[in-house]
Amino acid sequence: MGVYMFSGVSLSIVGVVIGVVVGSIVTAPFLWLAGKWIVGGDKARFMDAVWIGVLGTVVNAVIGEVVGGGGGSLAQLVAYLYLVKTYYETGWGNAVVISILAVVIMTVVLVVLGTVLGISLGGAGFGPPF
């Protein structure tokens, strides 16, 4: 199995695949819920959310590697919103709302889980340094 250099970091194919799968599994439920609330269950299917996660991860990695910098970040955002817009058959405005709502839902769920399980983000560079 080959090891590849990506942005100066060596990654194996297995590591990349695991990252894409885990990232998609984690984000898909939140994106699906947000999509259901904004465009309805007929347009927002769970597998669409999974595909948005998978394709979004791959497209963002490619754009980040090819373009980079602020322009790359803007291109990544537009590409991600385009995936949401296309898969959920909605407009740009709803794609933005769905994306923001998914982040809010995920944040609330993670904060509640962290509180219940006693997990702190303090060691990850978030929050006060004490």
VOPAGU-2260 file (C-alpha; in pm, 1 decimal, decimal comma):
REM VOPAGU-2260
SITE   aa  ch    i         X         Y         Z
SITE  MET   A    0       0,0       0,0       0,0
SITE  GLY   A    1     145,8     333,0    -102,4
SITE  VAL   A    2     202,9     635,6     112,6
SITE  TYR   A    3     136,1     970,5     -52,5
SITE  MET   A    4     239,4    1322,9      30,9
SITE  PHE   A    5     -51,5    1564,5      67,7
SITE  SER   A    6      18,9    1918,4     183,4
SITE  GLY   A    7     347,7    1798,1     325,6
SITE  VAL   A    8     182,7    1519,2     528,1
SITE  SER   A    9     221,4    1154,5     436,3
SITE  LEU   A   10    -110,6     975,3     410,7
SITE  SER   A   11    -194,1     622,7     315,4
SITE  ILE   A   12    -492,3     547,7      97,1
SITE  VAL   A   13    -651,7     365,2     390,8
SITE  GLY   A   14    -610,0     673,4     612,8
SITE  VAL   A   15    -772,6     896,9     353,7
SITE  VAL   A   16   -1064,6     657,8     303,4
SITE  ILE   A   17   -1115,9     625,3     679,4
SITE  GLY   A   18   -1111,9    1005,3     714,1
SITE  VAL   A   19   -1372,1    1049,2     439,8
SITE  VAL   A   20   -1598,5     776,3     579,8
SITE  VAL   A   21   -1579,6     895,9     940,5
SITE  GLY   A   22   -1625,4    1259,6     840,8
SITE  SER   A   23   -1929,4    1173,4     632,1
SITE  ILE   A   24   -2084,2     958,6     905,7
SITE  VAL   A   25   -2039,9    1236,8    1161,1
SITE  THR   A   26   -2173,3    1523,2     946,7
SITE  ALA   A   27   -2448,6    1344,5     751,8
SITE  PRO   A   28   -2713,8    1326,9    1028,0
SITE  PHE   A   29   -2684,1    1699,9    1101,8
SITE  LEU   A   30   -2693,6    1796,8     735,2
SITE  TRP   A   31   -2990,8    1566,4     680,4
SITE  LEU   A   32   -3186,4    1714,3     974,5
SITE  ALA   A   33   -3117,4    2069,4     859,4
SITE  GLY   A   34   -3217,7    1978,5     504,6
SITE  LYS   A   35   -3541,0    1815,7     620,9
SITE  TRP   A   36   -3635,2    2127,1     816,3
SITE  ILE   A   37   -3561,0    2368,1     532,5
SITE  VAL   A   38   -3658,5    2184,7     211,6
SITE  GLY   A   39   -3862,7    1891,1     345,0
SITE  GLY   A   40   -3814,3    1517,3     355,7
SITE  ASP   A   41   -3889,5    1461,9     -13,0
SITE  LYS   A   42   -3584,6    1660,0    -124,7
SITE  ALA   A   43   -3352,9    1594,9     170,2
SITE  ARG   A   44   -3273,1    1225,2     184,7
SITE  PHE   A   45   -3015,5    1078,9     421,7
SITE  MET   A   46   -2805,6     928,1     142,0
SITE  ASP   A   47   -2790,4    1273,0     -18,5
SITE  ALA   A   48   -2637,5    1402,9     304,0
SITE  VAL   A   49   -2384,8    1118,5     298,9
SITE  TRP   A   50   -2291,3    1196,9     -62,6
SITE  ILE   A   51   -2258,4    1566,9      17,2
SITE  GLY   A   52   -2019,2    1471,2     296,8
SITE  VAL   A   53   -1813,8    1233,6      82,4
SITE  LEU   A   54   -1795,2    1455,1    -225,7
SITE  GLY   A   55   -1749,2    1767,4     -15,7
SITE  THR   A   56   -1448,5    1615,8     160,1
SITE  VAL   A   57   -1286,5    1504,3    -165,3
SITE  VAL   A   58   -1360,0    1827,5    -354,8
SITE  ASN   A   59   -1241,0    2041,2     -63,1
SITE  ALA   A   60    -914,9    1846,3     -42,0
SITE  VAL   A   61    -850,5    1884,1    -414,2
SITE  ILE   A   62    -938,6    2254,2    -421,5
SITE  GLY   A   63    -732,0    2319,9    -109,9
SITE  GLU   A   64    -431,2    2148,4    -264,5
SITE  VAL   A   65    -462,8    2310,7    -607,9
SITE  VAL   A   66    -575,6    2662,7    -519,0
SITE  GLY   A   67    -486,5    2709,9    -151,3
SITE  GLY   A   68    -503,2    3031,2      51,4
SITE  GLY   A   69    -803,1    3260,8      77,0
SITE  GLY   A   70    -910,5    3195,5    -280,0
SITE  GLY   A   71    -906,0    2824,7    -209,6
SITE  SER   A   72   -1119,7    2868,7     100,8
SITE  LEU   A   73   -1375,6    3069,5     -94,6
SITE  ALA   A   74   -1377,1    2810,7    -373,7
SITE  GLN   A   75   -1423,9    2532,5    -116,5
SITE  LEU   A   76   -1721,1    2714,7      35,3
SITE  VAL   A   77   -1884,0    2769,0    -304,2
SITE  ALA   A   78   -1822,9    2404,3    -401,9
SITE  TYR   A   79   -1977,2    2278,2     -76,7
SITE  LEU   A   80   -2280,0    2506,3    -112,7
SITE  TYR   A   81   -2316,5    2388,9    -472,8
SITE  LEU   A   82   -2331,6    2027,0    -351,6
SITE  VAL   A   83   -2600,7    2114,8     -95,7
SITE  LYS   A   84   -2792,2    2315,6    -357,6
SITE  THR   A   85   -2772,3    2034,3    -614,2
SITE  TYR   A   86   -2847,3    1734,6    -393,3
SITE  TYR   A   87   -3129,8    1906,5    -204,0
SITE  GLU   A   88   -3270,4    2065,1    -521,3
SITE  THR   A   89   -3289,0    2412,3    -372,0
SITE  GLY   A   90   -3151,3    2760,6    -424,4
SITE  TRP   A   91   -2828,5    2919,5    -305,1
SITE  GLY   A   92   -3000,7    3093,8     -13,4
SITE  ASN   A   93   -3147,4    2771,5     122,4
SITE  ALA   A   94   -2811,7    2597,9      73,7
SITE  VAL   A   95   -2651,5    2862,2     296,1
SITE  VAL   A   96   -2927,5    2829,6     557,8
SITE  ILE   A   97   -2904,0    2448,2     555,2
SITE  SER   A   98   -2527,4    2459,6     598,3
SITE  ILE   A   99   -2539,2    2709,7     884,9
SITE  LEU   A  100   -2824,2    2522,2    1054,2
SITE  ALA   A  101   -2631,9    2193,3    1026,8
SITE  VAL   A  102   -2333,2    2352,9    1201,7
SITE  VAL   A  103   -2558,0    2495,0    1475,8
SITE  ILE   A  104   -2729,6    2158,0    1531,7
SITE  MET   A  105   -2395,0    1978,0    1541,0
SITE  THR   A  106   -2252,5    2231,6    1786,3
SITE  VAL   A  107   -2549,9    2201,0    2021,0
SITE  VAL   A  108   -2540,4    1819,7    2011,2
SITE  LEU   A  109   -2164,5    1809,4    2071,1
SITE  VAL   A  110   -2183,9    2058,0    2359,4
SITE  VAL   A  111   -2466,2    1860,7    2522,7
SITE  LEU   A  112   -2279,5    1531,0    2473,9
SITE  GLY   A  113   -1962,3    1689,0    2607,7
SITE  THR   A  114   -2146,4    1816,1    2912,6
SITE  VAL   A  115   -2319,9    1485,5    2979,3
SITE  LEU   A  116   -2002,9    1282,2    2926,4
SITE  GLY   A  117   -1778,4    1531,9    3103,6
SITE  ILE   A  118   -1561,4    1598,4    2799,5
SITE  SER   A  119   -1399,9    1941,5    2768,8
SITE  LEU   A  120   -1258,4    2113,6    2460,8
SITE  GLY   A  121   -1018,1    2309,5    2683,4
SITE  GLY   A  122    -723,4    2090,9    2585,0
SITE  ALA   A  123    -798,6    2138,9    2216,7
SITE  GLY   A  124    -725,5    2509,5    2224,5
SITE  PHE   A  125   -1084,0    2616,1    2282,2
SITE  GLY   A  126   -1210,2    2798,9    2584,4
SITE  PRO   A  127   -1019,3    2950,9    2874,2
SITE  PRO   A  128    -667,3    2818,7    2937,7
SITE  PHE   A  129    -744,9    2699,3    3293,1
